[in-house]
Amino acid sequence: MTKKSLGIDIGSSSVKVSLLDIASGECVASSTNPSQEMPIEALQSGWAEQDPDMWWKYVVEGIKKISEQYSMSDVASIGITYQMHGLVALDKENRPVRKSIIWCDSRAVEIGAEALESIGREFCLEHTLNSPGNFTASKLAWVKRNEPELFERVATFVLPGDYIAYRMSGELSTSVSGLSEQILWDFKEDKRADFVADYYGIPQQIIPRAGVSIGVESKSDKATEELLGIPEGTPISYRAGDQPNNAFSLNVMEAGEVAATAGTSGVVYGVVDTPKADPLSRVNTFVHVNHAPETPRYGILLCINGTGILNSWMRRNVMQQTLDYAQMNDLAAQAPVGSDGVLVLPFGNGAERVLENRMTGTEIVGVDLNRHSTAHLLRAAQEGIAYSFRYGIDLMRELGLKPDVIRAGKANLFLSPLFRQTLSTLTGARIELFNTDGSLGAARGAALGAGLYANREEAFRSLRCLEVVEPKAEDAEALEQSYQAWKREVELRLK
């Protein structure tokens, strides 16, 4: 028998399941479901909801597809990564009382802003390092305020990955890293931030216990064995939000190291060993997956909601799905650097933290109907996404991070030569692209957490750098001029 590790990635667009051969460190099978993007319900402007049982349905579907080729009896560990900040509120039977209010939902922005001022801005930034903002605790406070009959039924609440772990084990828990992304962790006291729950009127007893991200926190149950063939008692030994997990999957674990991703949203995530707060909470600090009191590790996270979702919108609505993404990249490359003055502000997927939780919307600026073409629009979209990364990275530099090297998986927007070259040149950083993704990171983390790898070096021995992108000096001036014009447009909308 060759031992395998199962990695599950709960995204907002799809669910990916991968099977890692522990001995070789290679991925032997993957399944992404559904074939089209999962629906996000937006009953009002700025809202975004998904059914937690839809995630579970596609977890089951993905595992069953892989089991057609590989026996699940060989699975020796399970790891789960998930879209961060989502609220899954459960009743006393551990059934969802409503659909999950997911990461890009903006309805709780005002509630979080009120909490920041009422609890005390200085106190919050000293203890939680972030405004309660639009994070999970604030989402539950919204339910309490606006859906009191549903709130009365809430027996506990968890994050999306915690819910999938429950469906596989029958046990409810979260992690310390998970508490920090809910704004329920006190960084100064190194304990749960009950003062946030108390302010919102959230009973402390409904907050689940919190364990480690890398280590055995639960085990699969008999029902999972009967449904999926995974042996009862298999350790669920890794759990992390998608961005801490992306960093883990790239072996970004030490202070000064930086990871990036550009899927539906775009993120730059840098590790530090001293907790720091942005006074305006435009970038956020969370507990990293390998944090321990004696070796503290924190992740400073820049999130841009409107990245890959903008690129997919362009494909659906501008290209009418007549081109695939590779063909779109080729067409975009036909336009000049700087897109001849066309600028795209990619902020159309909910309130943007980097803009102080403003909803400015996506805008296309500077189009000349006699001169500009589809190629200019496509290039301006990718450049606009890169500009938003640069805008946030400049904020991260103010907190002491110096991203001279950015690691990323060769996936999503990083498959675009235009995007990755633009980002490298704009930031002056070398970009290193690796053979990994979220589900593989979760699988490696699970094997490490279950003790199937002796150490981190062994877990990452098969991680390979596939490509290196260096800044392109001849494009730097044109991109900088275009970026400054883009930045002026953004700042006009923030006045």
N, C-alpha and C positions, 0 to 999 in steps of 0.2 A: 504493500500500500504506500502510495506517495501522498504525504500530507499536503493539504491545500488550505488556503485562507480565503475567506469570502469577504469581499468589500462591497458595501452598498452605499450609493450616493443618491440622496434625496434632493433633487434640484427642483426649481419651480417650472422648468421646461420639460424635464424628463427624469426618469429614474434609471440609473446605470448600475448594473451588477457585474462584478469582475471576480474571476477565480485566479488566485495566485498560487503557483507551485512554490512551496516554501523552500525546497532544496535549491532550485535554480534561480529563484527570485524573478521568474518570468511570468507574464500573464498568459494563461492557457486558453481563456475564454472570456468573452464579455457579451452583455446583452443590454441594449438601451431601449426603453419602452416609455410611452407608446411611440409609434413611428412618426406621428405628428406631435407638435408641442401640446403639453397638457393645458387645459383651459384654466385661465385665471378669471374669476368672476369680479366684476367691478360694478356693483349696484349703484354706486354714486362716484362722482369724480374724486380721485385720490384713494379709492378703496381697492383692496386686492385680497381675495379669499380663495382658498382651495380646500377640498374635502380630504381630511387625513386618511380616510379609508380608500381614496383614490391612490394615494402613495402606496399603501399596503398592497392594493390590487396589483400595481405594476412591479413591486418587489417580488411578489409571488410569481407573476408572469415571467419576470427575468430569470429568477432562479430555476423555474421549471424548464425554460428554454435551454439553459446551460446543462441541466440534468439530463437532457437528451443525449449529450455527448460525454459527460463526466458524472461519476457517481457522487452524490452529496454525502455518502457515507465516509468519504475521505476528508470532509471539512473538519478542521481541528480548531478553527478560531473564526470569529465573526467581528467585523468592524463596520461602523456606521458613521457616515458624514452626512451633513444635511444643511439646507438653507437656514441661515441664522435668523434669530429674533422672532420666529413665528410663534404665535400663541395657539396651543392646543389645550382647550379647557375640557375637563372630563368630569362626568358625574360619579356617583358612588359605585356604579357598576363599571367604571373606567371606560365609558362610551363618550365620544365627543358630544358636547351639548350644543355645539354650533360648528360651522366651518371655521377652519384656521384663518386667523388674521395674519397674513404673511409679511415678510420683511419689507416689501415695497409699499405697503399700505400706510397712508398718511393721516388717518383719522385721529390719531392720538397726539399729534404734534402740539396742539394748544394745551392739552392736559399735562404733557411733559414740561412745557414751558412754565405753566403755573406751578408745578411741583418744584422746579428749580428755584423759583423766586420764594416760594413759601417755606421750603426746607432751608433755603439759604444757598445762594450761588457759591460762595466761598467754601462752605461746608461740603456741598455736593462735590465740587471739583477736588477737594482735599481727600474725600473718602471714597467716592465712586469713580472719580476721574472723568466723569461724563455727566452731561445733563440727562435726566430721566428721559428726555426727548421722546422719540417715537418707538421706544424699545418695548420689550415684552410686558414688563410690569405696567407700563402706561397703557398698553393695549387692553390688559385685563381691567384696569381702572376705567377705561372707556366702556367696557361691557357692564361694569358695575353701575356706571352712571346712566347708560342709555338702554340697557337690557336687564333691568334688575331681576326680572323673573328668571332669566337664564343664569344670572350670577348666583342666585340662591341655590341653584342645582350644582354649582361647581364644587366638587370634592377635592380636586387637585388640578394643577396645570403643569404642562411640560412643553418642551421644545419638539420640533418635528422628529428629530432623531431619537429622542427619548421615547416618543410614541411607538416608533418602529421597534425599538429594543423591547418595549413592553409587549408588543404583539408577538415577539419571538420568544419571550421568556416568562410572561405573566408577572414581571416585577417592574415597579415604577421607581425611577430614580433619574437624577440629572448629574451634571459634573460641576466642579468649581468653575471651570471655564464657561460652562453653560450659564451658571448664575451670573457671571460677570457680563455676559452678553444680554442678559435680562435686566441689567442694572440692579442686581440684587447681591452684589459683592462689595464688601468694604475693604479696599486695598490698604488703607492705613492700619486697620485693626486685624487684617487677614482673617476675616470671618464674614458670615452672611450679613448683608445690609438690611436688617429687619426694620430699620427706621424708614426705609422707602416703602415697604409693605404696610407699615403702621400708618404712614401718612395717607396712603391710598385706601385704607380700610380693608386691606387684604389679610385675612386671618393667617397667622404664621403657620398654623398646622396644615394648611393646604399646599405649602411649598414642599416639594419632594426632597428627600435626602440627596446630598451631593457627594459624589466620589471623585475618583481620578479619571482623567481622559485615557491614559495608557495603563491598563491593568484590568483585572477581572472584576466586573461590577455585577454581572448576572450571568445566567446560563440558559441555553435554549431548553424549552420544555417539551413534553410528550406531544402536545398538539402540533408543534413545529415539525417534529420528527414524522408524524403521521401525514402532515400536509406536504412537506418538502423533502423528506428523506434525510435531513440533517440530524445527526445523532443527538438524542436527548443528553443534556449536560455539556454541550459544546460551549466553551466560554465566549461571551460577548465582551471582548477585552479591549475595545477601543471605541471612543465616541468623541466627535469633535464637529463644531460648526465648519461650514465649507471653507472659510478663509483661514482659520488656524490649521485646518487639515491640508489646504493647498500648500501652506508653508511647510508643514510636516512632510508632505509627499515629495517636496523638493529638498528635504534635509536642511531646511532653514530653521535652526533651533538655537543659535547663539546670538548674543548681542551684536548688532551691526549688520546682520544678514537680512536680505530683503527678497520677498517673493511677490509675484503679480499673477493675476488671472484676468481674463476678459471674456466671460461668457455672457449671460443675459445682462448682468451688471459687470462692472470692472473694479478691481481692487488692487491696491498696493499695500503690502503688509510687512512691516519691519519689526524685528525683535529687539527689545531693549532689556536691560537688567535693573533699571530704575524706573518706577512708574512715573509717567508724566501726563499732564493734561493740557489740552488746547483750551484756552479760556473761553472760546466760543463753541467748543464741541464740534468743530467742523471735521476734525479727524478724531477717532476714538481709540481708547486703550482698553484691552481685554486681557484676561489671564491666558497665557499660551499653554499648549498641551503638555509641555514638559516642566511647567512651573512646580517648584517645591519651596518651602520656606527657607531652606538652606541654600538653594540655587534659584533665586527668583527669575522668572522669564515672563515678559509681557509683550503683547503684540499691539503696535500702533497701526490702526487700520484706516486707510483712505478708501471710501466707497463712492463710486459713481454709478447711480442706478441705470442711466441710459446709455449703455455701451452696445453690447451685442444685440440688444433688443432694437436699437436704432438701425443697425446693419440689417437685421431681419425685416424690419419695417420697410427699409429701402428695397429689399428684394421683393417683398409682397406687393408694395404699392407703387413704387417707381418702375421697377423692372417687370411687374406683373408675373413674377416667377418664371420669366423666359430664360434667365441665366442662373447658373448655380453660383456659389460663392467664389469659387476659383475664377470663373469667367468674369464675375463682377470685379474681382481684384485686378484682372488683366485690363479691363476697360478703364477702371479708375486710374491705373498707371499711365494711361495715355494723356491725362491732364497734367499740367505743370505743377511743380512743387508750390504750395500755397494756393492752388486751385484758382489762380487768376482772380483773387479777391472774393470768391464765394466762401462764406463762413457758415458752419452749422453749429448751433448750440444744442447739445444732445440731452437736454434735461427734461424729457417728457415721460418719465416713468416714476411719478410720485415725487414727494418732497426730497430734495437733495441735502444731505447733511453738510456737504462741503459748501453749500450756499446758505448755511444757517437754517436748514429745514424750510427753505423757500421752494415753492412750485412755480418755476418760471416758464416751463414748457419748452418744447423743441421748436427752434426757429431756424429758418434758412435766410441768410442775409447777403445782399450784394449781387443778386442774380441780374445779369444783363441778357435780356431775351434775344439780343442780336449776336451775342458772342459765346454764351455759355451753353454747354451740352450736358447730356446725362453723365458723361465721364467726369465733368467738373463736380456735379452733385455727389457722385459716389466717392470721389477723392475727398471732397470737403467733409463728408460724413466721417470718414476714417480719420482725417486730420483733426476734426472737431473732437472726436473721442480721445485722440492722443493729447490734444490741448487740455482737455479736462483732467487727464492724468498729470500733466505738467503742473497745472494749477494747484492740484492737491499735493504733489510732491514738494512744491515750494513751501507749503505749510508744514509738511513733515520735517523739512530741513530746519525750520524754526524750533522744532522740538529736539533737535540734535541728531536726527538720522541723516546719514550721508549715503544715499543709494548710488554708489559708484558701479555696483554690479546688481542687476535684477535677474532673478531666476524665474522661469516660467515653464509650464508644460507646453509642448508644441501642439496646441489645440485651440479651437475657437478662433478668436481674432488674431491670435499669435500665429495662425497659419497664413495670415496675409503678409507677404513681404513688405508691402507698402506701409501697413500699420506698424510693424515691429521696427522698420527702419526709421520711420517718422518719430516714434517714441524714443528710440535710442539717440537720435540726433538732437531732439528737443531737450532731453534731460542730461545729455552728456554721459549717459550710463551705458556700459556694455550689457547686452542682454544675452543670457545663456538659456537655451531651450533644451528641455529634458524629455525623456521617454516615460512620462508618467501622467496620471490624472487623478481626480478625486477618489474614484473607487479603488484604484490601485494603492493610493496612499492609505485608505482605510484598511485595506487588506494587509498591508505591511505593518500598520500600527497594531492591528489585532494580533498578528503573529508575534510581534515584539511584546505586547501586553500580556500574552498568554505564556511567555517564556519559551516560545518556539525558536526565537532568535536569541542568542546570548547577549547581544548588545546592539547598539545603533549601527555600528560599522558593518556588522554582519547583515543587518536588515537592509542596508542601502548599497550593498556591494554590486548589485545589478543596475543601479541608477546610472544612466549614461547621458552625457551632454551630446545632443544631436547637432547643434548649430550654435554659432556665436555671431552676434550682430554688433558691430562697432559703429559709433557715430560717424556720419558722413559729412566731412568738413565743408564740401562744396555746396551742401544744401542748408547749412546752418543759418546763414544770414536771411535767406528768403523765408525759412520756417519761423525764425524769431520775429521777423516783421509781421508775418501773418498771425502768429500767436498773440503778439501785443495788440493787434487790431481786434482779434477774437476776445481777448481779456477786457478791452474797453467796452465791447458790446455786453459782456457779462456784468461788468460793474455798473453800467447804466441801468440794468434791470434790478440791481440790488439797492438802488438809492430810494 
